[in-house]
């Protein structure tokens, strides 16, 4: 089997709340337990579902977002992530045809399915319907003839009789039923203000939940038929995405100094795309993870710092109590070393979060609010900085219920150009801090520039921190 013909399925739904994550994660775990190497993928910018996918498969959960990365990168990124897999499963986002607001099919599950030439299995919440399920599936199957809706999994089925009625209705639809799952709350995945609780915050319970999902899927789904369907895919003509090759066109050759870039992780900082660390390594960095909740110092020899997204608001007292690390982060920033901070990282660098002292790198105060800020953004770098050259244009995503006062420094990180025009974030010395989540695969020069900045900073300071 060549890389372009990796068996693959897209797991979609008519709308949010139908059970895509439950079914997709259960399928991933069931196939992995059967001995297959399963590659997990998620449509859209979501960071949390891929954590459950990774737990189910033992491989990094990877995102496929046509808005953030462009449609032309979807198949290459898929092939990169799925290399060596026996099966790839792609969990969709929202409803099958829902995409970026006002931009047609862009970033929708349907668009990704077409770009991957992958059959779609529709997860239908059957809890309040019987014969109507056939009409619903018929509508989705006929809406876009380029989308191959090849099977249905009936979710939240109430009883044997209910399942019988549903299957009878589906017999005339021409779309086979590949599974039926009963209503069951045993394998719950708890939620809060931004969605599911990340795996890193409930590891033991998450392991149990994923095992229960796998058992439910084995009992209710025809795994052999699903695998056979996944094997009907055509060859993808694209070449796999290669981080080193992506850096080359921008002239970002790996630095010979191999600077050490510390990357925040642990329960408070769970939001990161796998390709970011791969790009940093390809640019010549040594990548060292650390946990701001547990580690009192940065990794020895740290010459640059990446603090991604997450839930620092849930851990503000613990983050604040780790005064030695806060001081180390502030000291690194004061030295001029490059620091890239997104969303949670922005809050961590502020003076305080909900009244709890943070690192004090930025002249701003952060707090939780009732207002959800959510959506895709387009932005431009307004001045040269450690992460981006002036004029660099990116697409990003905002997703938070916090506010920062002020919301931008004298030198903002980005000028937002769509869907609204405003400045946002902070650039100061080597620090670039912003609410905006950016997928570096779409702009690999960000990683190359950060690593080069770390190498220059290290050389200026004699190579040691």
N, C-alpha and C positions, 0 to 999 in steps of 0.2 A: 504493500500500500504506500503510495507516494504521499507527501505532505499535503498536497492539494486535494486529496480524496479522503481525508479523515472523516469517518462517519460522524454525523452531527444532526442535532435536532434543536429547534427553537421552541421553548415552552412559553406560550402566550396566554392571554385571557381577554375576554370582552371588556373588562374594566379592572380597576384596582379593587382589591379586597376579595377576589375570587379564589385566591389560594395559590398563586404562581410560586411564591417562595417556598411554601410548604411542599408542593409537588416537585418543583425543580430540585430542592435540596434533598428530598427523599429519594428521588430518582438517582441523583449523583451518588448518594451514600449506598443505595442498593446495588448499583452497578459496580461501585468500587469494592464493596464487600464480596461481590461475585468474582473478583479477581481482575477486573478491567482497570486499565489506567484511564481515568476520567479527567478531562480538562474542563474546568468550570469557567463560565463567562456570564456577564451581566450587561444588558443593554442599559445605557444611560450613565449618569454620573455617580450613582449611589455607591457609597463605600461600605455600607453595613452588610447587605446581603452577601457580597463576596467573602466576608469573613466566615459566614456559615457554609458557603460553598467550599472554601478552603478546608474547613474542619471536616466536611463530608468526604473530600477527595484526597487530601494530603498534598494538593498542588495549589499554587497561588490563584486566588480568584481574580479575574481580570475583567476590566470594563471595555465595552465597545460602544463608544458615543460618537455618532456621526456629526453632531454639532461641535463638540470640543475638538475632535481630531480630523474631521472631514471625511466624507464618504469614501474617498480613495484609500484611506488608511485602514478601513474596517477589516477587509480580508487579510492584508498583511499582518495586522496586529493579532488577528485570530490565529493565523498560521504560526506566528511566533509563539503565542501562548499555548497552542495545542500541539506543538512539536512532540513527537514520541507518544501521543495518546492513542488509545484504542477507540475512544469515543469522546466527543465534545458535546456538552449540553449548555445551551444559552438561555438564561432566564430573561424574559422580556421586561418591559416597563409599562406601567399604566395599562390602557387598553391597546389591543394589537395595532390599531392605526393612529394612535395618539402620539404626536411628536412635539417639537419645539413650537411654542405658541405663535400662531400666525405665519408659520413657515412650512405649511403643507406636511408632507410625510417626513421631513428632515428629523432625524434622530428617533424615529419611531421604531418599534419592534418589527413592523412590516418592512421598512426600508432595510434594516439589518438582515432580516431573513432573505430578502432578495439579493443583497450584496454577497451573502454567504452561499446563495443557492441552496438553502436548507429548508427541509419540510418543517411545517409548523404543527405543533400539537396544542390544541386549544383547551385550557382548563376552564370549565364552566361551573359556576356556582348554581347547582340544581336545587337548592334548598326550598325554593318557593315556586317551582314550576314542574310540569310533566311534559305534555306534548309540545308546549311552546319552545322547549329546548331545541327541537328540530328546526323551527323557523329561525331562531337566533343563529344557530350554526349555519344554516343555509345562507343567511344574509352575510355573515362573515366570510364564508367560502366563496361567494360570488362577487364580493365588493371589488376586489382587485385580482384579476386573473393571473397576474404575475406572482402572487403569493400562493404558495402551494399548501393549503390547509389540508393536512393528510390524516388527521386523527383527533379524537376528543377524549379527554379524561373528565369524567363527571365527578365533581367534588361536592361534599356536604350532602350526600345522599342519605335519606332518612331511614329507609327500611328496605327489605328484600322486595316488597311490593312496589315501592317507589322506584327502585332500580329497574324492575321489570317494565314499568310504564315508560321510563326514560329510554330504555333500550328499544322498546317497540316503536317509539316515536322516531328514534334515530335510524331505524332500519330503512326508512324511505328517504333519508337525507343524502345517501351516497358517501357519507363520511364515517369511517369505522369508529366504534367506541373501543379505546385501548385501555380503559381502566375506569373503575368506579370506587370512590373512597367515601366511607361513612363519615358523618359528623362525629368529631372526636376532639375533645379539648386536652387530651393527655399530653400531646406533644406541642404545647404552646410555646411561642416565642414572644416574650413580653415586650411591650412597646412603651415609649414615652414621647417627649415633645418633638423629637426629630425622627421617629420611626422605631424600628426594633432596637433593643438593647444590644450593643456589640458583643461578639463572642468573648473578647478579652475581659469583659466585665463579669461574665457568668460562665466561665469555662466548664466547670463540672456539670452544671445544669444544661449547658449547650450541648455537651457530648451526649448526655442522656436524651435530650430532645431530638438530636439528629439520628440517634440509634432508633428511637421510636418512630420517627418519620420513615426511615428505611424499612422497618418492619411493616408499617401500614402500606407502603408502596408495593412491597413484595406481595402482600396479601391481596391488594386490590387492582394492581396493574399487570398487564401482559408484557412482561419485560422482554420476552423473546420477540414479540411483534414490534415493540418499540425499537429494539436493536436492529431488527431486519429493516425497518423503515429508515433508520439512521444510515444504513449501509447503501441506500439507493441514491446517494448524492452524486452529482457530477464532479469532475475535477475543477478545482479553482485554478485559474491561470496565473494568479498573482505570486510574487515572491514574498517569502516571510520577511516581516519587519526585522531589521538588524540594528541595534543601538549604535554600534561602531560606524556602520555605513551611514546612519542618519547624521552623525556628527561631522563626517568628512566634508560634505558640501559647504558647511559654514566655516570651514577652516579650523574646526575645533579638534586638532590632533591631540591625542592623550598627552597630558603633561608628564615629563620625566620625573618630576619630584614626588608624585603620588601622595598628595596631601590627604590627611585624614578628615573626612566629613562625618560628623556625628549626626545621627538621625533619631529624633525623638519617637518613642513608641510607648508600649504599655497601655494600661486601661484608659488613660486620659487622652492619648493621642493615637487613635486607631485609624484615622483617615489618611490613606496613602495609596497611590497607584504603584503597582509593582514595577512598572517601567521606569519610574523615577530613580530607584536605586540602581537599576541596570544601566541607565544613561550616565549616572555619576561614575559608576565603575568603568564604563566604556570611555569616559572622558579622562580617566587616569586616577580617580580617587580611590582611596581605601574607605569603604563605607562601614561605620561602626554604630550599631543601634544602642540606645540607652533608654532607661525608664525614669522620667522626672519624678515619679512617685516613690521610687526606691533608691536610685543612685544619687549619692551626695556630691559627686564630681562628674564632670564630663569625661569621656574616654581619654586616657592619657595621649597627649600629642594632638588634640583636636585643633584643627586649623580652619574649620568651617562648620556651620550648623544649619540643619534643616528641621523645622518644627512644623509639622503639618496640622491637619484638622483633627477634631475629636470632641470630647466633652469635658473641657476643663472646669466648666461650671458645676459639674457633679463632684468634682474633686478639689474645689478651690481651697478648703481648709488644709488638705494634705499637701497640695502643691505649695501653699504658703508656708507650711511648717518646715518644708525642706529648704531652709535658709541657705545652707552651704551651696546647694546647686543653683539657687537663684543668684547668689553672688558670683558664682562661676560663669553663668550665662551673661550676666551684666558685665563682668570683666572681659569676656571674650568679645562682646559687642563693642566695648570701649576701646579695645585694641585695634579696631578697624577690620577685624576678620569678617568674612561674609556670613551673614545670617539671613536665611530665607524663612519667613514665617507666614503661614496661611491660616486664617480664621482662628482656630484654637491657639495656634502659635502667636497670632496677633494679640490675643487676650493675655497670654502668658507673659508677653513682653511688656504689657502695660504696667502702670503704677499699681493698680489694684483691680480685683474682680469681685464684685459684690462685697466690697469693703475689705477683702482679704488682700494683704500685700502680695504683689507678684514681683517680676524681675526689675521693674522700674527702668527699663531701657527706653520706653516710649512715654512722652508727656501726655498720657491719656488715662482715663478711668473707664472701666468696663462694668457692665451690669446686665443681668437677665431682664428680659421684657416679655410681655404677652404677645408681641407682634412677630410673626414669622416672615423673614425675608428670604425669598426663594425665587430662583430663576436664572436663566442663561444671561450672560453679559458679553459685550464686546468692549475691548479696552486697548489703550495704547500707552507705552512707556513715555513719560514726559521728559525724562532726562536720563543720561547714562547712570547706571548703578551696578551693583555687584551681580545682579541677576539678569538684567535686560539692557540692551543698548537703546538709546533714545530713538523713538519711532517704531520700536518693535510692537506689532499688533498681535493680540491674543484673543481667544475666546475662553471664557471661564464660566463659573457657576457659583452663585451665592446660596447658602443654606444655613440659617442661624436664627436664634431667638435672643440674641444679645445686641447691645448697642454700645458704642464707644464714643466718648466725649473728650476731645473733638474727634470727628470721624476721619480727618486727614491732617497731615502735618504741613509745615511750610513747603516741603518738597513731597508731594503725594507720590504714592507708589504707581498709581494708574490714573489715567483720565478715561472714564467710562464714556463710550460713544453710542451705545445701544443697549437696552431700549430707552435709556435716559442719559442725559449728559451731566456729569458731575465728576469731581475728583475724589479719590479714595485712598486710604492707606498712608504709609510713611516710608520715606527714604532718608536715612541718616547715617553717614559714614558707610560702613559695609552692610547696614541693615536694610532689608526690603521686607516690609510687613503689610499684609493686606487681608481683607475678608475674602478675596477672590481665589477660588480653587481653579488652578490651571493644569491641564494635562500636558506634561512636558513632551510627550510623544509628538504632539502637534507642533512644538517649537523646541527642538532638541538643543538649540543654541543656549537656552536658559541653563541647562545642566553644564554645558561646556564652559559658559561664562562664569558660573559659580565656582567650578573647579579651578579654572584659571585664576580667578580672584583669590581663592584660598592659597594657591601656590605662590602668588605674588606676595600676599600678606605674610605667609610663612617665611619667605625669603627675606622680607624686610625686617622680620623680627628675629632672624637668625635661625629659623626652622623649628623653634620650640615654643610651647605655650606653658 
